Amino acid sequence: MTGTAETVVSGTGPAGGSRRGRKRRAAVALVALLVMATLGLTTASVAGATPPTSWSVQKSYTSGVESLWAVNCPSTTVCYAGGDNITSGVIVGTTDGGTTWTPQTVPDATTIIQGISCWSTTDCVAVGTQEPSIDHFIGAILTTVNGGTSWVEQAVPANDYAFKAVSCASDLDCIAVGTGPSGSASIAASTNAGVTWTNQTVPASASILLGISCFTTSGCVAVGQSEAGAAEIITTTDAGVGSSGWTSETVPAGTSELTAASCFSSANCVVVGQGGLTNSVLTSSDGTTWTPQSIPIGVSTLSGVKCITDSDCVAVGNVTGESAAILTTTTGGTSWSSQTVPSATAALEAVDCPAESNCWSVGGNQTGDGIILAGVPGVAPIATTTTATVSPVTSPQGSAVTFSATVANADPIVAVRPGHISIVDPTGSVTFAVGGTRLCTALLTADEESSTGSCSSSAAPVGTDTVTATYSGDAYFSGSTGTASLTVVAPTPGGTEQGYWEVGADGGVFAFGTAGFYGSTGGITLNAPVVGFAPTPDHHGYWLVGADGGVFSFGDAAYYGSTGGITLNKPIVAIVPTPDAHGYWLVGSDGGIFAFGDAAYLGGLGGVTINAPIAGAAATSDGHGYWLVGADGGIFAFGDASYQGGLGGTVLNAPIVGIAANGSGNGAGYQLVSADGGVFAYGHAGFFGSLGGMTSAAPVVGIATTPDGHGYLLVDSAGGLSPFGDAVLFGSMAGKTLAAPMVAVATTT
């Protein structure tokens, strides 16, 4: 029997599994029901609630509400959402937990509502924008003391052009943030429940403020964008009126804009925005030092966040394309999980949770109108134990080894809705790895009180290593790990030797196997990060290239020129050497080609409009042609490089990040790799496996083929290597402290 076996109070459970298993489960459920009855419980779980794990559409508009930008819920039954219908502001409210949402009357001059904050079920402040004056917009501030029966327009201080967010820390103290004149940010504060407002001094670096969270009447964090086009965080410990005022904090590089903040306390703050997979979420324990946190692959923007406790938060935003994202954390923001979003949702802008088991999120639907989602309460996961085994425990290199795991259920009882007791088996998968290198992933099959799974791989490295089996958990069970020892014996001398290099964004070079180390830029301050690496044909040297086109040569690699010091239209993304190592091409993200040494210019895309930036390049075996690949998988062939197929126009789960050439002449081909580890082979290039569909701890950033073309290595940004075909592992940077993320891998082909 797999999945959930359920015993219903009013009847019998479903058939399935062994007779002994059904009897035991029924007995356990009966005992549990008696315990619940004794305690007077109707809905329970063994452990406490967690952020919602399931979301449903509560209201999807077809007219009257164009977009919803803000939501605030002062109780589990009362909630307000604000937005616009193109020409005027909109506020809708519920007093029955979202069963019905009723439009409320908004003053005619208000054109959009972008922030709401309530200190009771009837008292709130809403902010946004009014109809423009002669030459600029004017901020809007509305208040209600009767649950939205009427909203009263309040006077706005001069130079407040638009308000984007508001936070009320008490029934008197509120602070609103937004934009002012000449590209500057604005802050207005009220100490009388929003009736009158006063402008505050804003740090000069702030260009726009989009979000604010006040955790006390004096302590607040506001976020937005700086004059320089980077993310901005400002904080106050005296409500912005004391000697300290507002202070601009240092923001880690890589975040372009921050849109929302949620601080459960001064020691637990989470801010979100736009910064890719590693910089869209920042956390802080003091408001001064901010740490970037990774988010799941595919999420492009986060626009709202709410922390319900010091560890549990919900963030919402968008993924690539017209779809929305919901992320949850139970670790204070250090790790995030994606939630399934109803397909009718196109974008989510804000989220609020009056209790851990009640959340609402608002945004837009697929038809261009507003949408409201409600989160279904989650259940705190039950602990598991994972036991790992390998067979055989000693194996020749390249031989298949079977990896097995048993995930045991520490507590088989969990009640998930009134009157029901569920007996749940762990579901999902177990991933086996040595260090940070994944070997294989096994799907679990339920078996009485535990679940088991096994898979095979021949990719374990030479030596005696600890194999770690990692169960990632599911809706009911927490993850756990188990270990086993495996010894892989090297083959006798005389076979094909292999080696490879991993390369970091700081120019750090890490050599394994037969690959030699000839120097690096690790520890040197660079004008731009390293983005590409290419070895010489005899493997006794290599080149590094920076995003500015600066070229660094080591070993027997000769320097033939660079674009360092030249103003480029777009950054460099790759370096490709000629077969005789007497030249190379640099490739820009716009498809611009820069040829040096004996590398001939054979065409490029500079000045041509392309659907996606170029992500990689590879040359033909004779050096008389090359391929460029876009992040959308589009292939552009020049010289004698022949077009063998591509992914242009195909919807991808993750962008393409690299290309590897394989073969020569009529036997040529190439493999493309995406950030989720998907591999796509064309022409005579072989497909030997991929990571597509597996959960990755870090995005894949490159691919390199083995000497005979019968395998390849994938490298992720954390230094983990995944071998396929006849690729052999000799170690990796996974699990080691890196000065910069990995950006490339190359083999001694």
N, C-alpha and C positions, 0 to 999 in steps of 0.2 A: 504494500500500500504506500502511495507516495503523497506528498503534500500534506493537506490538513484533513484529519478525520474528526468529524464533529458529532457531539452528542447533544441533542436538542431536548430542552426541558419537557416539551409537550409531546415528544414522540421518541422514536428510536434513531440511532445513527445510521449512516449509509453503510451498505455492505462493502466488503473489500478486505484485502490482506489475509493473513492466515487466521484460522479459527482461534488459535491461542492468542494472537495479537489483538483480535477484536474483543475477546473476553477481557483481556487485561486492560485495554483502553476503556471499555465500558465501566469496569470496576473503578479505575482511577477517576473517571469523570463523575461517577456516582459519589465517591468520597469528596471530590471537589465541590459538588453541588451541596452536599450536606454541610461542608465547611462554610460555604457562602451563605446558606440559609441560616446557620447558627450566628454568623456575623451580621446578618441583615443586609447583605450585599445583593444588588441586582445587576450592576455593571462593574466589572473589575478587571484588573490584570495583576499578575504576580508582582510586577514592578510598576513604577510611576509612568505618567504620560511623557511623551516626547513630542517634538514638532510634528505637524501633520505629515502623513505619508501618502495621502490620497486627496486629490483635489477635484471638485466638480463645479460645473457652471451653475451659478445661482440666478444670474440675470444676464441675458445677452440682448442688447438693444438693436432695433432695426431702424429707429428714427428718434429724434429728440435729444439724444445724447451721442455726440460725435466721438468724444474721447473722455476717459476718466484718468485723472493725473494724481489724485490724492485720496487717501482713506484714513479715517481715524475712528476707533471703536472704543468708547469709554467703558463698555461692559460687554458681556457675552451675548446680549440681545439687542443692544443699541449701537448703531454704526452709521457714519456719515461718509459719503464719497463725493468728491468734487471734480469738475472738468469743464467741458464746453460743448456747445452745439454749433460751432463755427462762428456765430455772430454774438453769442451771449454766454455768460457763465452758467454753470449747472451745479446744483447740489441735490443729491438724492439721499434719503435716510430710511433706516429700518428700525423698528422697535420690537420685532419678533424674531430676531436672530437671522434675518435675511429671507424669510419666507415671502415677504412683500417689501418692495423698495418704492418709496413714494417721492415724487419730485417736490422740491421745496421752492418757495418764491425767492428769487435773487434780484437785488436792485438792477434796474435796466442798464445802468452804465457799466456794470461789470461784464467783461468779455471772456474771462477764463478764471477758474479756480485751480490753483496748483499746490495749495497747502492747507491742511486743517489740523487743529489741535484742540482737544476738549479736556476739561478738568472735572466734568461731571457728565451725566447723561443728557443734561439740558443746556449746559453752558459751554460754548465753543467760540473759537476764532478761526475764520477762514481768510486766506490771502490769495492774491492773484494780480490781475491787471484790469484797468478800466479803459474806456474809450480814449484814444490818443488826444492830446492837446494839439496845439499848432504844429509842433515839431518833434514831439516824442510821446511815448506812452506814459501812463501814470499808474502807480501801484494802487491796488485795491485792498482794503481791510474791512471785513464784515464781522459782526458779532451777533450771537443769539443767546438769549437767556431762557428760551422756552422750547428747546428741543427742535429748533428749525421752523417753528410756526411762522416766525418772522426773522429776517436777517437785516440788521441795521448797518448802513454804510458809515464808517468812521473817517474822520479827517486824516489825510496822509501827509507826513512831513515832506517838505520840499526835497527834490532830488532823489526821490524814490520812484524809479521808472517802472519797475515790475518786481513783485514779490514771488519767490519760488518755493518758499517753505516757511513754516512757523512751528515753534515749540513752546508750550506753556508748562512750566515746572510747578506751578501752583495755581490757586484760584485768582491770583492777582498778577503774577509775573509771566510775561510772554516776550519772546524775541522772534522777529521775522527777518529773513534775509532775501537778497535778490540782487538787482542791478541798479546802478545809478547813471549819472551822465558821463560821457567821454570814456566809455569802456571801463568804468570802475564799479566795484561792488558796493552794496548798501546794506546797512543793518539798522533796524528800528526796534525800539524796546518800549514796553508798556508795563506799568506797575499798578494799574487799576482795571484789570480784567479786559484790556483791549480797548478801552474807551478813548484814551489819549496816548499818543506815541511820540517818541523822541529819537532823532537820529543819533547813532554812535559813530565814533571814529573807527574806520576800517584800515587795516594794514595796506599800504600802498601797493603791495605785490598782488593783491586780490583783484581780479577782473570781473568775476561773477561768482556769486554764492548760490548753490543749488539745494543744499540740505543743511539741517541743523538738528542737534539733539541736546537738550538741557536735562542733565540728570539731577541737578539741584537748582535752587533759585539763584545760585551764583556761578555754577560750573556748567559750561556748554562747549560743544565742539561743532564748528561749522565747516562745510566743505564746498569746493567748487573748482574754479580754474584760475590760474595766475595770469598776469600780464604776458608772461613768456610762453603761454600756451601749454603749461604743465599743470599737474594737479596742485590744488591748494588746500591746506588744512590750517584753520586758525582756531585758537582756544582762548577761553577766559576763565578766570577763577574768582572774578568779582562782578559778574553780570555785565561786564563791559563798561562799568562806570567808575571803577576805582583807579588807583595809580597804575595798575598793571594793564587794564583795558584788554584789548584783543592782541594776541601774539601769533605771528606766523610761524608754523612748525616746519621742520625739515621733512620732506616727502621723498620716499625712495624713488630713484629714477625708473622710468618705464610706465608710469601712470599718467595718462594725458588729461584726465578729467575725473573728478569725484562728484557723485550725484546725490548721495544720501549717507546719513550717519545714524547709528543707534548705539547709545551708551547705557548699559544697564546700571553702571556706576562709574566713578572716576577711574576704577581699576579694570573696567571691562568695556572697551569701545571697539566697534566694528564700523568701518566705512567702506563704501563700494563705488564703483564707477567703470571707467574704461582703461584697461591696462593689459589686455591679453590674458593668457592662461595663468600668469604668475604675478600680475600686478593689479588685477581688478578688485581684489579684496585686501585691505590693510587692517591690522589689528594693533591695539595698544593697551598696555596695562597702566599707563600713567598720562596719556594724552600728549606726550612729548616725543617718545620713541615709537615709530610705526614700522611694523613688520609686514612685508608682502606675504600673501598666502596663495597657494595654488587652487584653481577651480577646475571642474571637469572640462575635458576637450569639447569644443563646439560652442561654448558660451561666449558671446562676443561683447555683451554689455550688461552691466547690472545697474538698475535704476532705483531700487528700493531695498531697504533692509529693516528688520525688526528683531531685536534680541529680547526674548521672553524671560530668560534667566541669565546668569553669568556664563552659561555654557551653551544654551540652546538659542539658535537664531534661524531666521528665514530670510533669504534674499531672492529678489525677482529681477527679471530683465529679459534679454533676448538672446537667441542663438542665431547663427548665420542663416539668413533667409527670413521668410515671413512666419516665424514661430517664436514662442515665448519660452522662458526658462524659469524654473523654481529650484532653488538650492536650499538645503538644510544642513545645519551643523549641530553637533552635540558636544563639541570640543572647544567652544569659544571662538570658532572661526579658523582653527588651524587645519581642519579638513572638512570638505564639503561633499555632499551627495546630491545627485540630480533626482528630481521627482518627475513623474509623468504629468504632463500638462494636457488638459483637454484640447482636442484638435481644433476646436472652434476659436482658440485663442491665438491672436497674431502678435500681441505685445503686452507686457505687464510693466506698469510704471511705479506701483507702490504696494506696500503690504503693511498690515497691522494685526497684532495678536493680543487681544485683551486677556487671554489666558493661554496656557501652554497647549491646551487642546482645542483652541478656537482661533482661526486665522481667516482673514479676508484679504484678497488681492484684487486690484483693479487695473484696467488697461483698455486695449482695443481688440475687437474680434476680426474675423477674416473678411467681413463685409464692410469694414471701415467705421464701425460704431463701437460704443462702449461695452465693456464686459465686466462682470463681477464673479470672482471665483471664491469658493469656500473650501477651507481645508478640513479634512476629516481627521479626528484625533488619532495620534499614533500610540504605540505601545512600547514601553521601554524594553529593549531586547533582553532575552534570556541568555545567560552565559553558556558557552560551548567549550568542549575540549577537542583538539585535533591530534590524532596519532598518525604518524607517517611511517611508511616502510618502503624499501627499495629491493628490487630483485632483478639480477643478482646484486650482491653487495660489492662485488669486485667484477669489473667489466673491461674488456679491451676498448681502447678509444675507437669511437665510431660505431660501436655495437649498441643495439637498442636496450634500454633499461626500462623496466616497468616501475612506475611510481604510484603508490596507493595511499589513500588517506581514509580514516574513519572519523567522522564528526559526530560526537556524542552530545545528546541533549541533556543538560544538567538538571532541567526542571521541565517535565513534559506537559505541564498544565498552563494554559493561558486563556482567560475569558475575553472575548473580543466584542461582544454585544449582549444586551440584556437577555437573560434566560438561556444563554448558550455557553457551553464549555468546549473549547477546541483542543484537541490533542495534535500538536504540530511537530512535524519532522523538519530538521534543517534542510533547506533547499539552496540551489545555486551551484557554485563551482569552487574548486580548490586549485590554486596555481602553485606549481612546483618551481623552485628557483635555486640557483647557486649564487650567493651574493645577490646582486641586482639583475642577474641574467635569467630570464625566464626559460624554462625547459619545455613545459607543456601544461595544459589546463584540463582538469577532469570534471565532468558534470556529476553531481551527486544523485544517488538513487536511495530512497528511503528504505530502511530495513529495521522494523520494530522500533527500538528506542534510539537509533542512530542512523546516519546516512553514510554511504561509502561511494568512492569513486576512484578510478585509476586511469592512467594514460601512459604512453611510451614516448621516449625521446633518445636520440643518440648524440645529443649536443652537449653533454656534460664535459667540462674541461678535464685535462689530465691532472692527476693528483688525488689526494684524499680531501674531500670537501664535505661540508655540512649542507644537506639539502633541506630547504625550508618549505613546508607545505602551508599555504596561507588560505584560510577560509574567510571570505569577505563578509559573510553574514547575509541576512535577508530581513524581511519586515518584522520577523519575530525574534531572530537570534543574532547575537553579537558575533563578530569575527573572532577567530583564534588561530594559533599557529602550532605546528608540530615539526620536529626535526628528525632526520635520519642521516647516517653516514654512508658515503659512497666513495669507492676508490676506482679511478679510471686509470688503466695502465697504458702508457704510450706505446705506439707501434715500434717495431724494430727499425733502425736507420735505413734509409734508402728510398723512402716514399717522398712524395711532393711536399716540400716545406712551405709553410704559410706564416704570415705575420701581418700585423696591421697597426695602424696608428689611430688613436682618438685625439681630437683637437678641441680645445675650449675657446670660448669667445674672447678670452684674454690672450690667446696665442699660445697657451700651454699645450705641449705635445707629449703624448704618452704612448710609448712604443711597447708592443707585445709580440711574442713569438720571434720570428726572424727579422722583424722590422727594427731598424737602428734608430737611435736618437742622435740628431745632429745639431740640436739647438732649438730655441723657442723664444717667444716674446713674453712668456710668463713672468710676472714681476716687473715688467716695463710698462710705463704709462703710455697708452696708445691714443692717437687722435680719434680713432673709431674702432669698434669691436671687430675682431677677426670673423669673417663669414665663410671663408673657403680655404681648402687645402688640396695640394696636388703633389704626389711624389714624382721623382724622376724615373725614367724607365728601368734604370739599374738598381733603384731603391736605395741609393747612397746619398740622397738629398731630397729636399722638398721645398715648396713655396707655400707661404701663407699670404692671404690677401685680406685687407680690411674693407669695411663698408665704404670707406672713402677712396678705395682703389690703391692704397699703399701696399706695396709688395715687399715681402721679406723672404730672402733666399738663404738656405742652409745646406751644408754638405756640398755636393757637386752640382747643386742647382744654381744656375747663373742668373744674374739680374739683367733684364732687358728693358726695363722701364716700368712706369706706373702712372696712375692718375692722381696720386697723392699730391695735394696742393692745387689741383684743378677743381673748379666748381662744376659739379655734376648735376644733371637734371634729376637723376635718381641714384640711389646707392648701388654699389656693386654687390652682387650676390654669389658670384662664382669665378673661379680661375680654372682654365682648361689648358694643359700643356700640349705642345706638338709632339709627335712620336719620337723625334730625335732630341727632345729637350732643349732645343735651341730657340725656343720662343713659347709664347702663351697668349691666350685670349682672356681678357677680363669681360665679364658680362654684367650689365646693369639690370635692375628690376624692371626697367622699361623696355628691355630687349636691345639696348644699345651695346655694340660690340667695339672693343678696343684691342687692336692687334699689336703685338710687340715681338721683336726678334724675327724669326722666319715664319711666324704665324701670319697667314694671309687673311685679309678681310674678305669674307665670302657673302656678306649680307647681314642685315640686322633689322631690328624693329624700332629703332630710335625714331621718334616722330610719328609712329603709327599708333593708332588707338587700339589697345588690346583689352580683352575682357577681364583679365586678371594679371597681376604682376608676375614677372618671370621668377621662378623658384630654383632653377638649376639648369645646367648645360653639360653636354658630353660631346666628345669629338669622335669621328670615324677613325678606324684603325690606321688609315694612311694619312690622316691629318688634312685631307682635302675637303672636309665637310664637318658640320656640327649640327646638333639638335638643341633647341631651347624648349623648355617645358614651363608652362604657366601654372600658377597655383590652382587653376581650375582643371588642369590636366591637358590643356591644349598643347599640341606639338607643332613646332615650327622648324622645318628642315632647310638647311642651306648647303651649297656646294654639292658634293656627292653623297651627302646624307639622305637616305630615302625615308619617306614617310611610311611608317608601318602601322599607324593607328594611334588614337589618343582618346582623351576623356572630355574634350571640349563639348559643352552642352549637356554633360551628364551631371546629375545631382550627386555630390559626394558627401560622405559622412564627415570628412575632414579634408583640409586642403592638401594638395601635392606639395612635397618639400624637397624632392630630389629625383635624379635620373641617373642610371648607370648603363653605359653602352656594353654590348655583348656581341662578340663575333666580328666578322669582317666580310666585305664584299656582299655577295648575294646572301650570305649567311648572317648578316648583321641583324641586330635587334636591340631592344632596350627594355629595362624595367623601370617603372615609376613607383615611388613610395609616398604614402600619405602620412599625415601627422598621427593618425591612429594606428599606423603600422600596416595598413593595407598595401599589398603589392600587386601591380598590374603589369603583365609581361606582353610584349609585342614582338612581331617578327620571329626570329629564331632564338630569342631570349627565353629561357625556361622559367616556369613558375614552380617554386619549391616550398611554398608555404608563406604565411603572413601572420600578423597579429590582429588583423581586422576582426572586429566583433569581440575582442578581449578587452578587459579593463586594464588600462596602462597607468602606471604611477607617474609617468612623465611622457610628454609628446615625443614621437620619433622625429629625428632631424636629418637623417641621412642614410644612404645605402651604398654598399661597395661589394663588387663581385669577387669571387674566388679566382685563382689563376686559370683554372680550366673552364670557368663559366658555368659550372654545375652547382653553384650555390652562391649565397650572398649573406652579408651581415647587415643588420639594422642597428642603428645606434640611437638612443634617446638622450634627451637633454641632461638627464641625471647620470649619464655615463654607462647605463645598462646596455648590453649587447645581446641581440637575439640572432642566433645562427640558423640558417636553413640550407638544405641540400648538403654539400660536402664541406661547408664552412666549419672550421674548428675553433674552439675558444681556447685562448691562452691567458685569459684574465680580462678584467675590465676595470673601469673607474666607479662602477656602481657601489654604493654604500660608503664611498670615501668622501671626505670633505673637499668640495671643489671651490676654487676661487671664482669660477665663472661656469656657466652651463656649457655642455658640449654642443658643438655646432657641426661637426663633420667626422667621418670615418673613411679611411682608405686602406686598401689591402696591397700586399706586395705582389701585384699581378704582373 
